[in-house]
Amino acid sequence: MQREITIGGGGLSGLALGIALRHRDIPVLVLEAGTYPRHRVCGEFLCGIREKILTDLGIGDLLENAPVLTEAIWFRNGRRVIQHDLPIPGRGISRHRLDHELALRFRSLGGRLREQERLLPERWALPGTVLALGREPDPSSDLLGLKRHLRHLTLRAGLEMHCAPGGYIGLCPVEDGRVNASALFRLRPEIKGPREELQRQYLLACGFQELVERMDQASPDLDSCAAVSSVPQGRLPRRPGTGPQICRIGDRFGMIGPFTGNGMSMALESAALAAPALADYSRGALEWEQAVRTVERLQARQFSKRLILSAALHRSLFHPVALPLLTALGSSGLLPMRFLFRQLR
Ligand SMILES: Cc1cc2nc3c(=O)[nH]c(=O)nc-3n(C[C@H](O)[C@H](O)[C@H](O)COP(=O)(O)OP(=O)(O)OC[C@H]3O[C@@H](n4cnc5c(N)ncnc54)[C@H](O)[C@@H]3O)c2cc1C
């Protein structure tokens, strides 16, 4: 007899965990509030995940055709600040494709996936229930995420990052010759309009004129436009062993600042870390409390350092003094980009 694992949230961490558990023949039910395929606000730059983890999860083949990115350029107010090789190459893959393919893989392995069904809070603490619900919105945050795909946009490096005092935007190639443009801005209530127009208006308001001119030459995919508000700068995990016995993975465990391009990797890593203890619980080899503590402890050990560093760095991207200071250090070669990049993975 094996006990079923119920996963709330069919994003990256929930589906990857479901797949890893199905590879161990564990019965799994995933409840997903949305449907597939769907566009998500995400930079779609996946970096830092080890090949072995992808193989252990049984999903390495899903990334085979994703563009490999080896170089990044950072601009501030249209001026090139730093150009550097990525110490660890990344991949560009849209969430529209990746989440959909993970859902198909999970179902093909015999997992039960119910779309448009929410896991309600009264079930969160039940034994055998895992929260993979994504980040908790932060009502005090004034950060707005806006994303769209463009065709026929030529990039100046594998990955382009543009920063200005009111926000930043990353340009990353994904499949089918598209470029994903994903941005995070401080909310400006005076900017209103249809979702398809918002990113352009925010870019202009933040002084990204040259970039807007380049993007205007490209063809936007209007269906890909997505927005999300109240985005946290990041969130540190609870201290292991404190709080109610709720099993959390991915962004629901702890959220790394979006600019790091490591949240997708962390979501997949957290699934790989959680799967063995949850499988042991399902087979009756571990009590639920032990399984939850194990999952919590393994994630805290793996992620705490990068979560703390990213929380500090992310705030500086929106700080009127810290951003110019960081870019001055960057352009004079004094910012240890490669070191920071590695520490955030
Ligand atoms: C602006 C921005 C840019 C980013 N750029 C990058 C990047 O370039 N690279 C990178 O690696 N990461 C990036 N990230 C972070 C990345 O998107 C997340 O870290 C990653 O999606 C986390 O995966 P997850 O499975 O924890 O959550 P999600 O992928 O968010 O999945 C959570 C799922 O739970 C579902 N759900 C929510 N509530 C319920 C409920 N009650 N019941 C059932 N289902 C529910 C949601 O519909 C969703 O499908 C970015 C984030 C933002 C905001």
Ligand as a Chemical Component Dictionary entry (heavy atoms), coordinates in Angstrom:
data_LIG
# 
_chem_comp.id                   LIG 
_chem_comp.type                 NON-POLYMER 
_chem_comp.pdbx_formal_charge   0 
_chem_comp.three_letter_code    LIG 
# 
loop_
_chem_comp_atom.comp_id 
_chem_comp_atom.atom_id 
_chem_comp_atom.alt_atom_id 
_chem_comp_atom.type_symbol 
_chem_comp_atom.charge 
_chem_comp_atom.model_Cartn_x 
_chem_comp_atom.model_Cartn_y 
_chem_comp_atom.model_Cartn_z 
_chem_comp_atom.pdbx_ordinal 
LIG C1  C1  C 0 9.480  39.018 -13.522 1  
LIG C2  C2  C 0 10.045 37.651 -13.235 2  
LIG C3  C3  C 0 11.103 37.187 -14.012 3  
LIG C4  C4  C 0 11.652 35.922 -13.740 4  
LIG N1  N1  N 0 12.676 35.497 -14.535 5  
LIG C5  C5  C 0 13.234 34.302 -14.305 6  
LIG C6  C6  C 0 14.295 33.830 -15.125 7  
LIG O1  O1  O 0 14.694 34.430 -16.106 8  
LIG N2  N2  N 0 14.861 32.639 -14.796 9  
LIG C7  C7  C 0 14.448 31.914 -13.730 10 
LIG O2  O2  O 0 15.032 30.851 -13.487 11 
LIG N3  N3  N 0 13.432 32.321 -12.960 12 
LIG C8  C8  C 0 12.811 33.494 -13.210 13 
LIG N4  N4  N 0 11.765 33.901 -12.443 14 
LIG C9  C9  C 0 11.336 33.050 -11.315 15 
LIG C10 C10 C 0 10.561 31.817 -11.772 16 
LIG O3  O3  O 0 9.493  32.176 -12.603 17 
LIG C11 C11 C 0 10.032 31.079 -10.525 18 
LIG O4  O4  O 0 11.071 30.953 -9.586  19 
LIG C12 C12 C 0 9.484  29.701 -10.849 20 
LIG O5  O5  O 0 8.394  29.797 -11.720 21 
LIG C13 C13 C 0 9.047  29.011 -9.561  22 
LIG O6  O6  O 0 8.409  27.798 -9.848  23 
LIG P1  P1  P 0 7.288  27.246 -8.850  24 
LIG O7  O7  O 0 6.904  25.915 -9.332  25 
LIG O8  O8  O 0 7.716  27.407 -7.450  26 
LIG O9  O9  O 0 6.070  28.254 -9.026  27 
LIG P2  P2  P 0 5.227  28.557 -10.340 28 
LIG O10 O10 O 0 5.962  28.188 -11.557 29 
LIG O11 O11 O 0 4.753  29.955 -10.162 30 
LIG O12 O12 O 0 3.992  27.561 -10.219 31 
LIG C14 C14 C 0 3.013  27.686 -9.231  32 
LIG C15 C15 C 0 1.730  27.095 -9.787  33 
LIG O13 O13 O 0 0.770  26.980 -8.740  34 
LIG C16 C16 C 0 -0.507 27.315 -9.271  35 
LIG N5  N5  N 0 -1.329 27.691 -8.116  36 
LIG C17 C17 C 0 -1.237 28.793 -7.338  37 
LIG N6  N6  N 0 -2.119 28.716 -6.310  38 
LIG C18 C18 C 0 -2.776 27.525 -6.453  39 
LIG C19 C19 C 0 -3.757 26.840 -5.682  40 
LIG N7  N7  N 0 -4.259 27.353 -4.553  41 
LIG N8  N8  N 0 -4.169 25.613 -6.099  42 
LIG C20 C20 C 0 -3.674 25.064 -7.224  43 
LIG N9  N9  N 0 -2.723 25.666 -7.992  44 
LIG C21 C21 C 0 -2.269 26.878 -7.599  45 
LIG C22 C22 C 0 -0.222 28.439 -10.262 46 
LIG O14 O14 O 0 -1.252 28.543 -11.206 47 
LIG C23 C23 C 0 1.104  27.960 -10.871 48 
LIG O15 O15 O 0 0.896  27.172 -12.030 49 
LIG C24 C24 C 0 11.163 35.139 -12.694 50 
LIG C25 C25 C 0 10.088 35.598 -11.916 51 
LIG C26 C26 C 0 9.524  36.836 -12.191 52 
LIG C27 C27 C 0 8.378  37.321 -11.345 53 
# 
loop_
_chem_comp_bond.comp_id 
_chem_comp_bond.atom_id_1 
_chem_comp_bond.atom_id_2 
_chem_comp_bond.value_order 
_chem_comp_bond.pdbx_ordinal 
LIG C1  C2  SING 1  
LIG C2  C3  SING 2  
LIG C2  C26 DOUB 3  
LIG C3  C4  DOUB 4  
LIG C4  N1  SING 5  
LIG C4  C24 SING 6  
LIG N1  C5  DOUB 7  
LIG C5  C6  SING 8  
LIG C5  C8  SING 9  
LIG C6  O1  DOUB 10 
LIG C6  N2  SING 11 
LIG N2  C7  SING 12 
LIG C7  O2  DOUB 13 
LIG C7  N3  SING 14 
LIG N3  C8  DOUB 15 
LIG C8  N4  SING 16 
LIG N4  C9  SING 17 
LIG N4  C24 SING 18 
LIG C9  C10 SING 19 
LIG C10 O3  SING 20 
LIG C10 C11 SING 21 
LIG C11 O4  SING 22 
LIG C11 C12 SING 23 
LIG C12 O5  SING 24 
LIG C12 C13 SING 25 
LIG C13 O6  SING 26 
LIG O6  P1  SING 27 
LIG P1  O7  DOUB 28 
LIG P1  O8  SING 29 
LIG P1  O9  SING 30 
LIG O9  P2  SING 31 
LIG P2  O10 DOUB 32 
LIG P2  O11 SING 33 
LIG P2  O12 SING 34 
LIG O12 C14 SING 35 
LIG C14 C15 SING 36 
LIG C15 O13 SING 37 
LIG C15 C23 SING 38 
LIG O13 C16 SING 39 
LIG C16 N5  SING 40 
LIG C16 C22 SING 41 
LIG N5  C17 SING 42 
LIG N5  C21 SING 43 
LIG C17 N6  DOUB 44 
LIG N6  C18 SING 45 
LIG C18 C19 SING 46 
LIG C18 C21 DOUB 47 
LIG C19 N7  SING 48 
LIG C19 N8  DOUB 49 
LIG N8  C20 SING 50 
LIG C20 N9  DOUB 51 
LIG N9  C21 SING 52 
LIG C22 O14 SING 53 
LIG C22 C23 SING 54 
LIG C23 O15 SING 55 
LIG C24 C25 DOUB 56 
LIG C25 C26 SING 57 
LIG C26 C27 SING 58 
# 
